[in-house]
Amino acid sequence: MSSIHVTDPAAAFDFYTGTLGFEPLMVMPEYNLFVVQAPGIPAGPGLLLEPSDNPVAEAYRSGVYDLGLPALVLGVDDVVAETERLGALGVRFTGPPESDAMGTRAVFDDGCGNYIQLHQD
């Protein structure tokens, strides 16, 4: 399991499942605990949507965000198509997809305090 610090775990859960297409793995709102996993990968890795209520965690999350660095990189089959799909859902990208020798990438704001990069080889 990996984690990503978010400003609001419940809102992040809604975004990661409803917009990005992750599947719920563990949902315990009474404990502010939300874990998702990539769709179609039974027993695949989980992603803990971790609250940034610890001052050290918040300093890290906000520092990475303020630098414009992605907190997470998601591999996709077609960055351009996924950018169009997410853009139609109101997701805000930092710019159009870019390509170089490493592949194609696009970065968006998850609305919960992080930039997320889409990447295609």
N, C-alpha and C positions, 0 to 999 in steps of 0.2 A: 504494500500500500504506500502511496505517496500522499502528500498533503499540499494544499495551497491555502494560504491565509487570505481570508475574505473579510470584508467589513460587515456582512450580514449573511450568515450561513443559510438561513431560510430563503432569502432572495436569491442567493447563489444557486441553491438547489433548484429553484424554479427556472432560472436561466439555463443552467447546465443540462437539466432534463428537458424542459419545454422548448428551448431554442436550439441548443447544441445537439440534442438527441442522446445524451447519456442516459443510462438506465439507473433507477434507484437500486442501491445495494443494501443500505441500512438507513432508516429514517426514524429518529427518536427526537421529535421536536421538544419534548419536555426536558431534554438534556442538551438542546442546541447541537445535536449530533446528526450530521447529514453526510452520507457516503454514496458516491455514484461510481458507475463503471461504464466503460465503453460499450456501445450496443453490439450485440451479436457475439460477445466473447464470454461464454459461460465460465465462471471461475477465473475470469481475467482479473487484472489488477484493479484495485479500488483507488478512488481519489477522494480523500477526506477534505471536505470544505470546512476548514478550520477557522474558528473565530479568532480575530486579531485583538482580543481583549487583554492580552499580556503586553506590557509596554515594549518589551524587546521585540516581540513578534510584530507589533504595529510599526515600530521603527524600521524594521526590515521591509515589511510590506510597502509602507509608504515611501521608503528610500528607493526601492526598486522601481516603483511606479513613477516617482518624480524624475528618475533618470530615463524613463521611457523604455525600460527593459521588459521584455516578456517574462512573466513568471512561469509560464508553461508553454511548451511547444506541442502542437497536435499534428500528427501526420495525417494527410488527406490524399485522396486519389487525384483530385482536381482543385487546386487552389482557386482558380478563376470561377469555377462553377459554385464552389462553397462560399466564396466572397459575394457572389450575386445572390445566392439563397439567403445568406445571413443579412445582407444589406436590405433585402426586401422585407425582412422581419424587424428592421429598425436598428440592427447592430451597427455601431459606429466604428469604422476603420480609420487608422491613422493615415492611410494613403492607399493608392492602388497596389495590386500585386506587383512584386518586383522579381526578376529572374537574374541569376548569375550561374557560375559554374557549380555552386552548391545546390541549386534547385530554384524553386519558385516559392515565395513566401508573401504573407500578408499579415498585418497585426491589427487586432481590434481590442476594444475596451469591453471587459465583461460586465461593467456596471457595478461591480462589487470590489473595486479597488485594484484590479490587475489588468495588465495587457497580456493578451494571449496571441501567440503566433501560429498561424497555419503554415504547414510546410509540405512541399511535394518534391520528391527526388526528380 
